[in-house]
Amino acid sequence: LCFLSRQKLSLLETDLCILSVRNSLGY
């Protein structure tokens, strides 16, 4: 999952990743 390597991502990419995870979980 993307959050495992979030340290290599920019803040924007991390935010987009979090949104994608929330959408996949139905939050």
Buried (B, 14 or more C-beta within 10 A) or exposed (E): EBEEEBEEBEEEEBEEBBEEEEEEEEE
